[in-house]
Amino acid sequence: MNKTNEIVAFPALIEPLDPTSRVVITDTMHTQKNQAGLIADKGGHFVFGVK
């Protein structure tokens, strides 16, 4: 069984999407620079929850 978590799976989920001029909203777990970069580099915007 290949176990993974949401942080590791995030890039594979975002890659096929076109977030250009869209807002991607995620929970606190995804408040990370590399994940913000994945969205912004493709022309998208993001809102991350912070605790």
Buried (B, 14 or more C-beta within 10 A) or exposed (E): EEEEEEEEEBEEEBEEEEBEEEEBEBEEEBBEEEBBEBBEEBEBBBEBEEE
